[in-house]
Amino acid sequence: MFDFLKKKNKASFVFFIITLYALIGFSLGYIIWEFFLSVD
């Protein structure tokens, strides 16, 4: 999984960071959405 990070390919690293932030953002948004739906 981290083989492409060892190559220090900047394009792959940026893509990895963007994907990571997207997954984290989606997860937090989903949890918050589920929380607000369960409040009612």
Number of C-alpha atoms within 10 A of each C-alpha: 4 6 7 12 12 8 10 10 10 11 8 13 15 11 11 14 11 12 12 12 12 12 12 12 12 12 12 12 12 12 12 12 11 11 11 10 9 8 6 5
